Amino acid sequence: MSLTRRLENIILTVLTFSAALVWIFPLYWTFVTSIRSDENVAGNTLLIPDEFRLSAYVNAIFNTQLMNWYINSVGTAAIVTVSVLLISMLCAYALSQIRFPGRRLLYGIVLASFMVPAQTLVVTQFILMKNLNLINTWAGIILPQLITPIVIIVYKQFFDSVPKEMREAVVLDGGGEYTILFKVYLPLNWGITTAMAIVTFITVWNAFFWPFLVVTSENMMTIPVGITQVNDTFGVAYARLMAIAMLAALPVIIAYVIFQRRVTEAIMISSGVKG
């Protein structure tokens, strides 16, 4: 290996390590803060933990609605993930494999909606949820998050790439659209489906803005919104706040560690579509 190549590798290694430190430091500082007492948090700036207390975690688990927020987050994230995958798969299959009037127009609408920032729809969505009496309900949290045109586009690209001969063979054997989609195409794209499911679940789990707007009742809050309710009579309880933040991030961290390859694959697929 040449000296120039070695130097490049060293520089890239240093830059990667530095970026990793920058990324992990907030997480490390959150953990250090969570194991200190509330009295010792404000005036202590030591990077190395000088005490190890689990009182903040005990308080977060037993004196807040953390478990209820967990249930709300898991429930909404699971329902949104399954619904998004099923709806997007059916829509993409129809756009790709079925010839019907207005197909090009419908796909154009999907592409156009992909270009519209989600924030521009917030006001109309909130008014709609209010008129339907869905404020402080799971339906109010879930329905607006089902708008995910990028998943439709990813599925359509996959269906377009499947050889037409495979579809024709199934039709000749008497198979219908259900058989083609769920018994032939779906087993072929389990990798894409798994990747989209993981990223969708994590995105919904971390969603803050919309649940924050549509939920005002504490027992209906998801974890990102519930964290904002952790306060104290005399100010912000930093240790308890950081403890809940760590507990809230734990499922996402575990999911990313276990499914890192799938998450990376989904990000690359999404980036390719956006490009």
C-alpha positions, 0 to 999 in steps of 0.5 A: 500500500502506497504512502498516499493511500495509507494517509488517506485511510488514516484521515478517513478513520480519524474523521469517522471516529470524530463524527462518531464521537460527535454523534454519541456525545449527546447520548452519553451526556443524557445517560450521565445526567440521568444517573445523577440526583436532581440536586447535583445536575445543575452545578455539575459539569463533569464528563465522568459520572461521579455518582450512580443513582437509579432514582430517576429511572424508578421515578420515571417508571412508577411515578409517570405514565411512561408505560401508558406512553409506551403502549400508545407509541407501540400501538400507533407505530405498529398500526401505521407501519402495517397500514402503510405497507399494505396500502402502499403495496396495493396502490403500487401494484395497481399502478404498475401491473393493472391497466385502468383509465387515469392510471398515469394521472393517479401516479402523477398525483402520488409523485406530486404529493411526494414533493409537497412538504408535510408541514404544509398540510398540518393546518388542514389535517388538524381542522379535518381531525377536529371536525371528525371529533378525532382529537385525543384519539388514536385515529387522530394520531394515525390517519394523517401519518398514513400519507407516505408516497415514498413507500408507494414509489419504492414498491412500484419501482420493484413491481416494474422490475419484475419480468412480465413473463412471471405474471403471464405464467401465473395468469395462465395457471389460473391465478388472479391478482391476489395470487400474483401479489401475495404469493409471487411478488411479495415473497420476492420483495421481503427485503424491501418490505422489511426495510420499509417496515423498520424505517416506518416504525422508527419514524412513527415512534420518533414522531413529535410534531403531529402527535403534539398538536392532536393530543392534549390529554396526557394519557393519550400521549406518545413517548416523544410528547409525554417527555414534555410533561416531565417537570417539577414544582420548582422547575425542570427535573433534568435527571428524570427528564433524561431518564425518560429520554433514555427509556424512550430511545432504548427501543429505537437503539435496539432496533437499529442495532439488530436491523442495522443492515435493513435500515441502511438498505432502506435509507439507500433506497429512499435516497435513490428515489429522492435523487 
